[in-house]
Structure formats: C-alpha cells, structure tokens
Amino acid sequence: MQRYGLMQVGHPLADGETIESRIQSVQSDLNLHFFHINPARHFESRLWSIIRLADNQGSDDPVANDDPGSLFSRFRSLLAEMPFSQDDNPDDGVSSEALVALEAHSLMHHVMETALRLFVMLSELQMGQSPWIPLAELPANVVFRRKVKSLLSGSEAAQTAVRVAIPHYDQLAKAVGKEQALAHARFVAQWLMFFAELFDQDGYNAAQSHNQTKHGMAAIARNDVKWTLVQDLEDPAAPTVAELNRGYDLINAVSITYLSKIRTKGQGGAHGWALRTDNADPSLCLAVAQAGICVVRSLWQVSRMIAEPGTEHDYEHNGSPLPQVVFDRSESGFQSIATELIPPSTLLPSSN
C-alpha cells in the first residue's frame, strides 16, 4: 500500500461566475458536512473515556463505582443540578468507530509533531543545557516546518537524523552490537523522515487536519464516505460496473473531512478553500502513533543524556517495523482528496 497520496481537484470559476456567487453556491455542501455530527458528541465521548480510565474497576459503567472518592463521584458532585447523559453512544447515526478515528487521528498527529519538535530542539541543544526552554522557544507553524524540512529532506536527511537523534551511535554499537544499533538508527531515521514528509506544507500537508481539530473542532469524522478514482471511461456520464471495479480506492476507510486553505500565489488577494477528506483508519493511525511514541521515548532520553552528561542510554532500542512495512500491511494508507470549493483570488471579495 502506498504510504500517502493527495489528489487535488480544481474547480475554476465559470464564465460570468464571481467569488461571491461561488461562496453562496457552496453553502449547502458545507452544511451537509458540518452538521453531520455535533462536536459536543466527540467531547462527551472523550469525557466518559477519561472517567472510565480513572474509575474502571472491572465495570464499563462508571456509575457502578460508588466510591465517594472516585473521579465520577467528585465530578458529579460539582454538577449536582445539571442533567447529563451517561450514554456516549446515542442513536444518532454516528458510529463509535468514527469518534475513535478522530481521537486516533488526533493522537497520531500530536505524537508526530512532538517527535519532530524534540528532534529540531536536539539539533540545537548544547551539552549541559536543559531542553525545556529550547523546546518551548521553538517557532510555530511555517517557520518550524521550514526547520524540519531543512533537516529531514534531501540526500543527507538520513545521516542528519542519525547524527542528531543518536549522537551516541558508536557507544551504542559497542553496547548492543552493530546490527542492533544499525537497525535502531534506521528505525528512528525513517520514521522521522516520514513524519517530516507528512508535515511538509508543500506536500501532503497533514498538519491542517490536526489544526482544524484543535481549533474549534472544525474537522468532521465520517464513516459513510468513499471516493474511487476511475479512469479511461468510455462514457463519463454512465460508467460501467467493470470500469468501476477497475477503479482505485482513494478513501476506503473511516475518514476525516475538513476545510483546507488554498494559498494565493504572490502577494495580495484572498486565499481559497478546498474540501479535503483524509483516510483515517484508526488501526493505522494508532500504529503510526505507537511507532512515533518509540521515537519520542528515545529522543527524550537522548535529550537527558545531553542535558545531564553521564546519563546512560537505557531505553528500548526499537528496530522495526519500518514505515513501508506498516503501510504494506494496511488496506487503506493515508490517501486524501481535496476538491476546490472557492478558488484563491487576486482581489479581495467585496462585502455587502
């Protein structure tokens, strides 16, 4: 399976069409997605997951735990007058898998960005210096992505990854053997380079979905959307079953739909918007997150070795699986499609 891919579908303005009229024409399409699920459903699901995590003592029902010191009891006592639902799976047509996908997708991106931030910080950390302030001072958004790209792309990316992430490589090889040290170096380097590819603003640009989720829950989990790429149709208006069966599934799992900005070329004007849908198979998101957790664990320990010279490299030296192996085992991959809704304009639209 291909690791990831983004298909972009343009939709230029027709003769006589204006940006203002296009904005008006897409309102119903936007509403169709936006009102698919109330963000309160996702938050409520997370709330009860936290309570169950804290109070679960062999029962899935947090209310069954009548310990006055339990998180549920303390939480409920603060909201004595408020009616609330203990059912985080109401019959509203939204599957629990869609909610899980959104949570798994968010976790994966949080882990990936943490790994990249630790890596960029390590590239500048001085011996005996605590990593906390350098980590907190890392720039956000575009500047940070440029730093990532400068370190983890190009022909020297693998060597840079090993040099920064495993500065004790020779020491490690003596301790665990050259074969295990090499496997660990390959594991860390390939996953870091993969994370950098996903975050590349000029490439797949995965960060937008996470940002939309963080800021106002403007990303929608869907389990009822499928996109298939079908080419070489005899009659595009009436594809045959055989032609459809030859198609390539772009979106074939639980997915995340959100609005993605289309940047203007040059200065001035207004950005456009595309409706983007990303595959978000929760099993794949969690597998990538777990690999990222292994990378975070190692980078954190390396930062301690630099901050506190003499610290041992006593962490798990993971060597597998590599990114391509994980995606070869997956039936979905991170396939995405972005359909232009509102093209960018060179002039700002007039307002009434």
N, C-alpha and C positions, 0 to 999 in steps of 0.2 A: 504493500500500500504506500502511495506517495505520502510523505510527511505532511505537507500542507500545500494548498494552492488557492489562489484568489482569482476568480473570474469577474471582470468588470464589464458591465453592460451599459453603454451610453444611451442617452435619450435626449438628443439635441432639440432645441426649440423648433417647432414647425413654422412655416411662413405665416406671419401675422400674429404668432403667439408671443406673449411677453412673460417676463419673470413673474409679474404679479398674477397673470392668469394661470400660469403653471402652478404657483403656490396654492391658488384656490382649487385647482383641479385635483390635487393630490390629498386634500384634507380627508376624504372618506377612506382612502387607502391607509393613511396614517392612523386614523381612528380604529380601523379594523385590527391593527396590531396592538396599538397602545392599550385598548380596552379589553384585550384578550385575558389579562389577569391583573387583578388589583395587587399592587406591590405590598399591601398590608398582609396578603396571604403568605408571601415569602417571609416577611418579617415575623409573622406569627409562628410559622413553621420553625424558624431559627430559634425563637424564644423557647418553644417547648422542647426543642432538641437540647438546649442548654440546661433546662431544668431536669430533663431526663438524665443527662450526663452527670449532673451533680447528685441526683437523688435516687437513681435507679438501683434498687436492691433486689433484683430478680423479678421485677414487675415493670411492664411497659407503661403502667398508669401512675403518673407522679402523685395523684391524689391518694393512691393506696398507701403512700408513705405518710403516716400521721405523726411523725416525729416533729414536735414543735420547733426543733432547731433546723429542720430541713430547709433547703432553699425555697421549695414550693410554699411551705407554711409561712416563712418570713415574707416572701413575695406577695402572697395572698393577703396577709395582714395589712400590708401597705395600701391595698386596693379594695378594702372591705366593701365599699359602696358600688364598685364598678362591676357590672355584669360582664362575663367573658366566656369564651368558648374554649373547652378543653380539646375540641375536635379540630386537629390541624389538617384533616382530610375531608372537608365538606364536599357534598355532591355538586360541584360547580363545573365539572368537565375538565378541570386542570389535574393532570396526573402528578403523583408524588415524584415520578421519575423526572418530570420537567423541573420541579423545585430542586431535586437533588442535583440535576445537571447544572443549574445556575450556581448552586453552592460549590460544586466540584470545580466548575469553571473559574469561579472567583478565587478559590483556594489555589488552584494551579498558577494563576497569574500573580497572586501575591507571593508565592514561593519563588517563581521565576525572577520577578523583579528584585526580591530580596537577595537572591544569589548574584544577580548582576551588580547590585549596589555594593555588596560585600566585595566582589571582585574588583570593581573600579576603585573602591576605597583601598584595597590591598595594594593596588598598583602604585599608590602614592604614600603608603604608610611607612613611617620611619622606625628603625629599631628603637624599642623602649617607649614608643608613643602609644597611648591608649587609642583604640579605634573609634571610640564613641563620638567624639567631636568631628573627626574627619567624615564619619558616616553621616552624621546629622547635617553637615555642611554641603553634602553633595547636591548639585543643582537638580532641578526638576525638569520634566518634560523634554523639550528639544535639545537643550544643552547636554543633559545626561545621556540621551540617546546617541548624540554625536560622540561622546566619550566612549560609550560601549562599542559603537561601530569602528572607531579608530583602533581599538584594542583587539576586537574579536572578529574582524573581517580581513580578507586578503590572504596572501600566501603565507604570511608569518603568524597567522592567528593561532594555530595550534601551539607553536613554540611559545608565543606570548602567554597563552593560557596556562601552560605548564610552568613557565618561569614565575608567573605571578601567584598562581594558586598552589604550587608545590615547590616553594623555594628550597625546601629541604630534600629534594629528589635524591641526591647522592646518598644522603644519610638514610633515607627511607629504603633505597635499594639494598643497602648493606643490612638493614634490619629485617626486611621481609623477603628479600630476594629480588633480582632484576625483573623476573617475569611478572610478579605481583605488582611491583612498583610501576612497570610499564603499563599494565592493564588499568591500574588506578589512574595514571596520568591520562591515558586515552579516554577513560570514562569521564573524568572531570572536564577535559578539554572539549570533547564532542558535545556534551550536554550544554556547556556554557556557550559554545558557538551556535548551537541550535536555538537556545533562548535568545541570543542576540539576533539571529535571523528573524525570529517571530516578532521581536520588538522593533525591527527596522522600519522607520516611518516611511521610507521609500519602497518598502517591500510589502510583506504581509500585514504589518502594522497591527499586531494583535492587541496592543495596549488600549486601543479605543474602546473595545468591548468592556474591559475591566473598569476603565474610567467612567463609562456610562452606567455601569452597575453601582459603582461607589457613589456617584453624584446624582442622587435623586431616583435611583432605581429605574433609569431610563433604558434598560435592556430587558427584553421580554423573552422568557423561556417558552419554547414551542415544542410540542410533540406531535403536531399534526401538519407539518410542512415537509415537502420533499421536492427537490429540484433534480432533474435529469437532463444532461446535455445530449441532445440528439442532432447529429449532423447528416449532411448529404440526403436531405429529404426530397423525394420526388415532388410531393405536394405539401409545402409547409403548413397549409391550412387543414390538411387531413392526413396526418402521419399514420402509417400502418402499424399493426401490433409488432410485426417483425422489426420495423425500424425503431420502434420504442424500446424493444428488447435489446437492441444493439447499443443503446444509449449508455452514457457514463454517469453514474450517480454522483452528483456533487454534494447534495445534502441528503443523507440517508440515515440520520440518527436524530436523537433529541438535539435541538438547536437553540441558538441564542440570536434573536433579531434585535437590531438597534440601528440608530441613525449614525452614519459616518460622514465626517466633513470631507468635502472636496475642495482642496486648496486652490486659490487663484494662482495663475501664472503671472509673475511680475507683481508690481505694486498697484494698490488701489483695487476698487471693486469689492464684491462680496463673495464669500465662499458659498459653495453649493452643498447639497445634501444627497447622499445615496442611502438607500435602504439595504443594509447588509445583513446577511444571515450566515452564521458560522456553525458548522458541526460541533457539537459539544457532548459527545458520548461520555457519560460520567466515568465509565471504567477507564477510558483513555486519559481523560483529564486527571484522574487520581493517580494513574500510573506515571504520568509525566510529573505530577506533583511529588510523588514519592522519590523519583529519581532526583528531582530538584532538592528535596529535603536532605538527601545524602550529600549533595554538593554543598548545601548551606552548612551542614554539620562539619564538613571538612574545612570550609573556608573560615568558619567561626574559630575552629581550633587553631588554624594557621595564624589568624589574627592574634590569638593569645600567645602563640609561640614568638611572634614579633614583638608584641607589647611587653611580654614577660620572658626575656631570654632565659633559656634553660628548661622551658616547659616541654614535656615530651609530646610526640605526635601520636597520642593514644586515642585514635578514633578509628572507626571502621573504614578500611581502605577498599571501598567498593570498586569492582572492575567490570560489572555487567548488570543489566543489559545495556547496550549502546542504543542511541535513538532509533536508528534504522531497524534494529531488531524488534523494538516495541511496535513500530508502525507496520512492519511486515506481519505482525500478529494481529493487528487491528483490522476491522472491517470498515472503518469509517475514515480515519485520518482527519486532519484539520482542513477540510475543504470549505470554501466560502464563496459566496456570490454577492456582488454589490451592484444593485440596479440604480442608476441615476434617477433621482426624483426631480431635483432642482439643479440645473447646471450653474456653475460659478459665473458671475457676471463681471464685466469690467466697470460697470457703473452701479452704484448702489440703487436698489429699487426705491421708487418714490413711495411715500407713505401718505395715507389719506388723513 
